[in-house]
């Protein structure tokens, strides 16, 4: 099976498996009315998905160093199908939270293990490109999940997208079961289930920190962009000719080709040089973009979209870089650490952004400028980490 077919297979399965990813978020107002949920309870259900992911990913991804990643993937995709379709039995806070936690565990056993299965079956430059497409497919799956959940719920209620997302996960399972051949696991020295060996690698730690800062910036932008567009309209006393939702959608979609192209440029110019350059450029744009609220709307839109490009241009290259520097014997453990640190950044970004707005005022230009600027300042930790790791591996050509 050639590299293109494997990449297409796993990208398609990933997209199908994420059909239920945004089910609760897309229909949040409806669920709040239906079950009488407070905002805090709704937040717990929404966050329960990522809670399940964070708790399970170190174990499930680490297991891929001892078992074929395909096997972990298949079991987790079955759990995804059950959790997605099982959401139709949710009738309140606790049951909904349980199903979303289970769905998060399912993603923990499919996303990174799927990436491991892909990287183990492809070598060389094709591996880096395959990882770029696989990473970009996460955004495609997210976007389609929002559309699927919102539109199908209009036709037959929220149970319809829940059931269909379960069916999509089963289809993803079938594609991988029949389309991806098993691969024997190379025997390595026995180790603990929670493997801490990657902590000894300077390069692995650098990529993990850089990924955490990348996610901190990315998810802060996605969480607050709509509100920023609304603030811009209020600040100037005009109604933007493009709604915040459409701006956010454009910013999300532009990230997919940006991520893939960014990886191609990293292959051409050198991964460390590219990542340091694009992350520093993004940090500089972050200092400027918050002031866009005071500029004509089209100028602000250009700034936001340009910022969205720099925010995502390092995504696939970071993941490909982590795979390239992680020792084969500990690659699963390294990917587990990478994923955990990344989702820690994803949690902290929107939170720190909101804290800054509360401290300096969400109706003040200073507050928005400071919040974006803080994201840019924290992002610089990523390039610093990569530079530090590069100093420790001069001449190795691996970073």
QUIGICOR-V471328 format. One record per residue. N is the residue number from 1. RES is the residue in three letters. SS is DSSP state (H for helix, E for strand, L for the rest). OMEGA is omega as a letter, one per 40 degrees, with the letter a starting at -180 (none if undefined). Layout:
N&RES&SS&OMEGA + N&RES&SS&OMEGA
//
This chain:
1&UNK&L&a + 2&UNK&L&a + 3&UNK&H&a + 4&UNK&H&a + 5&UNK&H&i + 6&UNK&H&a + 7&UNK&H&i + 8&UNK&H&a + 9&UNK&H&a + 10&UNK&H&i + 11&UNK&H&i + 12&UNK&H&i + 13&UNK&H&i + 14&UNK&H&a + 15&UNK&H&i + 16&UNK&H&a + 17&UNK&H&a + 18&UNK&L&a + 19&UNK&L&a + 20&UNK&L&a + 21&UNK&L&a + 22&UNK&L&a + 23&UNK&H&a + 24&UNK&H&a + 25&UNK&H&a + 26&UNK&H&a + 27&UNK&L&a + 28&UNK&H&i + 29&UNK&H&i + 30&UNK&H&i + 31&UNK&H&i + 32&UNK&H&i + 33&UNK&H&a + 34&UNK&H&a + 35&UNK&H&i + 36&UNK&L&a + 37&UNK&L&i + 38&UNK&L&i + 39&UNK&H&i + 40&UNK&H&i + 41&UNK&H&i + 42&UNK&H&i + 43&UNK&H&i + 44&UNK&H&i + 45&UNK&H&i + 46&UNK&H&i + 47&UNK&H&a + 48&UNK&H&i + 49&UNK&H&a + 50&UNK&H&i + 51&UNK&H&i + 52&UNK&H&i + 53&UNK&H&a + 54&UNK&H&i + 55&UNK&H&a + 56&UNK&H&a + 57&UNK&H&i + 58&UNK&H&a + 59&UNK&H&a + 60&UNK&H&i + 61&UNK&H&i + 62&UNK&H&i + 63&UNK&H&a + 64&UNK&H&i + 65&UNK&H&a + 66&UNK&L&a + 67&UNK&L&i + 68&UNK&L&a + 69&UNK&H&i + 70&UNK&H&a + 71&UNK&H&i + 72&UNK&H&a + 73&UNK&H&a + 74&UNK&H&i + 75&UNK&H&a + 76&UNK&H&i + 77&UNK&H&i + 78&UNK&H&i + 79&UNK&H&i + 80&UNK&H&i + 81&UNK&H&i + 82&UNK&H&a + 83&UNK&H&a + 84&UNK&H&a + 85&UNK&H&a + 86&UNK&H&i + 87&UNK&H&i + 88&UNK&H&i + 89&UNK&H&i + 90&UNK&L&a + 91&UNK&L&a + 92&UNK&L&a + 93&UNK&H&a + 94&UNK&H&a + 95&UNK&H&i + 96&UNK&H&i + 97&UNK&H&a + 98&UNK&H&a + 99&UNK&H&a + 100&UNK&H&i + 101&UNK&H&i + 102&UNK&H&i + 103&UNK&H&i + 104&UNK&H&i + 105&UNK&H&i + 106&UNK&H&i + 107&UNK&H&i + 108&UNK&H&a + 109&UNK&L&i + 110&UNK&L&a + 111&UNK&H&a + 112&UNK&H&i + 113&UNK&H&i + 114&UNK&H&i + 115&UNK&H&i + 116&UNK&H&i + 117&UNK&H&i + 118&UNK&H&a + 119&UNK&H&i + 120&UNK&H&a + 121&UNK&H&a + 122&UNK&L&a + 123&UNK&L&i + 124&UNK&H&a + 125&UNK&H&i + 126&UNK&H&i + 127&UNK&H&a + 128&UNK&H&a + 129&UNK&H&i + 130&UNK&H&i + 131&UNK&H&i + 132&UNK&H&i + 133&UNK&H&i + 134&UNK&H&i + 135&UNK&H&i + 136&UNK&H&a + 137&UNK&H&i + 138&UNK&H&i + 139&UNK&H&i + 140&UNK&H&i + 141&UNK&H&i + 142&UNK&H&a + 143&UNK&H&i + 144&UNK&H&i + 145&UNK&H&i + 146&UNK&H&a + 147&UNK&H&a + 148&UNK&H&a + 149&UNK&H&a + 150&UNK&H&a + 151&UNK&H&a + 152&UNK&H&i + 153&UNK&H&i + 154&UNK&H&a + 155&UNK&H&a + 156&UNK&H&i + 157&UNK&L&a + 158&UNK&H&i + 159&UNK&H&a + 160&UNK&H&i + 161&UNK&H&i + 162&UNK&H&i + 163&UNK&H&a + 164&UNK&H&i + 165&UNK&H&i + 166&UNK&H&i + 167&UNK&H&i + 168&UNK&H&i + 169&UNK&H&i + 170&UNK&H&i + 171&UNK&H&i + 172&UNK&H&i + 173&UNK&H&a + 174&UNK&H&i + 175&UNK&H&a + 176&UNK&H&a + 177&UNK&H&a + 178&UNK&H&a + 179&UNK&H&a + 180&UNK&L&a + 181&UNK&L&i + 182&UNK&L&i + 183&UNK&L&i + 184&UNK&L&i + 185&UNK&L&i + 186&UNK&L&a + 187&UNK&L&i + 188&UNK&L&i + 189&UNK&L&i + 190&UNK&L&a + 191&UNK&L&i + 192&UNK&L&a + 193&UNK&L&i + 194&UNK&L&a + 195&UNK&L&a + 196&UNK&L&a + 197&UNK&H&i + 198&UNK&H&i + 199&UNK&H&a + 200&UNK&H&a + 201&UNK&L&i + 202&UNK&H&a + 203&UNK&H&i + 204&UNK&H&i + 205&UNK&H&a + 206&UNK&H&i + 207&UNK&H&i + 208&UNK&H&i + 209&UNK&H&i + 210&UNK&H&i + 211&UNK&H&i + 212&UNK&H&i + 213&UNK&H&i + 214&UNK&H&a + 215&UNK&H&i + 216&UNK&H&a + 217&UNK&H&a + 218&UNK&H&a + 219&UNK&H&i + 220&UNK&H&i + 221&UNK&H&a + 222&UNK&H&a + 223&UNK&H&a + 224&UNK&H&a + 225&UNK&H&a + 226&UNK&H&i + 227&UNK&H&i + 228&UNK&H&i + 229&UNK&H&i + 230&UNK&H&i + 231&UNK&H&i + 232&UNK&H&i + 233&UNK&H&i + 234&UNK&H&a + 235&UNK&H&a + 236&UNK&H&i + 237&UNK&L&i + 238&UNK&L&i + 239&UNK&L&i + 240&UNK&L&a + 241&UNK&L&i + 242&UNK&L&a + 243&UNK&L&i + 244&UNK&H&i + 245&UNK&H&i + 246&UNK&H&i + 247&UNK&H&i + 248&UNK&H&i + 249&UNK&H&i + 250&UNK&H&a + 251&UNK&H&i + 252&UNK&H&a + 253&UNK&H&a + 254&UNK&H&i + 255&UNK&H&a + 256&UNK&H&i + 257&UNK&H&i + 258&UNK&H&a + 259&UNK&H&a + 260&UNK&H&i + 261&UNK&H&i + 262&UNK&H&i + 263&UNK&H&i + 264&UNK&H&i + 265&UNK&H&i + 266&UNK&H&i + 267&UNK&H&a + 268&UNK&H&a + 269&UNK&H&a + 270&UNK&L&a + 271&UNK&H&a + 272&UNK&H&a + 273&UNK&H&a + 274&UNK&H&a + 275&UNK&H&i + 276&UNK&H&a + 277&UNK&H&a + 278&UNK&H&i + 279&UNK&H&i + 280&UNK&H&i + 281&UNK&H&i + 282&UNK&H&i + 283&UNK&H&i + 284&UNK&H&i + 285&UNK&H&i + 286&UNK&H&i + 287&UNK&H&a + 288&UNK&H&a + 289&UNK&H&i + 290&UNK&H&i + 291&UNK&H&a + 292&UNK&H&i + 293&UNK&H&a + 294&UNK&H&a + 295&UNK&L&i + 296&UNK&L&a + 297&UNK&H&a + 298&UNK&H&i + 299&UNK&H&i + 300&UNK&H&a + 301&UNK&H&i + 302&UNK&H&i + 303&UNK&H&a + 304&UNK&H&a + 305&UNK&H&i + 306&UNK&H&i + 307&UNK&H&i + 308&UNK&H&i + 309&UNK&H&a + 310&UNK&H&a + 311&UNK&H&a + 312&UNK&H&a + 313&UNK&L&i + 314&UNK&L&a + 315&UNK&H&a + 316&UNK&H&a + 317&UNK&H&i + 318&UNK&H&a + 319&UNK&H&i + 320&UNK&H&i + 321&UNK&H&i + 322&UNK&H&i + 323&UNK&H&a + 324&UNK&H&a + 325&UNK&H&a + 326&UNK&L&i + 327&UNK&L&a + 328&UNK&H&a + 329&UNK&H&a + 330&UNK&H&a + 331&UNK&H&i + 332&UNK&H&i + 333&UNK&H&i + 334&UNK&H&i + 335&UNK&H&i + 336&UNK&H&i + 337&UNK&H&i + 338&UNK&H&a + 339&UNK&H&a + 340&UNK&H&i + 341&UNK&H&i + 342&UNK&H&a + 343&UNK&H&i + 344&UNK&H&i + 345&UNK&H&i + 346&UNK&H&i + 347&UNK&H&a + 348&UNK&H&a + 349&UNK&H&i + 350&UNK&H&a + 351&UNK&H&a + 352&UNK&H&i + 353&UNK&H&i + 354&UNK&H&i + 355&UNK&H&i + 356&UNK&H&i + 357&UNK&H&i + 358&UNK&H&a + 359&UNK&H&a + 360&UNK&H&i + 361&UNK&L&i + 362&UNK&L&i + 363&UNK&L&a + 364&UNK&L&i + 365&UNK&H&i + 366&UNK&H&a + 367&UNK&H&a + 368&UNK&H&i + 369&UNK&H&a + 370&UNK&H&a + 371&UNK&H&i + 372&UNK&H&a + 373&UNK&H&i + 374&UNK&H&i + 375&UNK&H&i + 376&UNK&H&i + 377&UNK&H&i + 378&UNK&H&i + 379&UNK&H&a + 380&UNK&H&i + 381&UNK&H&i + 382&UNK&H&i + 383&UNK&H&i + 384&UNK&H&i + 385&UNK&H&i + 386&UNK&H&i + 387&UNK&H&i + 388&UNK&H&i + 389&UNK&H&i + 390&UNK&H&i + 391&UNK&H&a + 392&UNK&H&a + 393&UNK&L&i + 394&UNK&L&i + 395&UNK&L&a + 396&UNK&L&a + 397&UNK&L&a + 398&UNK&L&a + 399&UNK&L&none
//
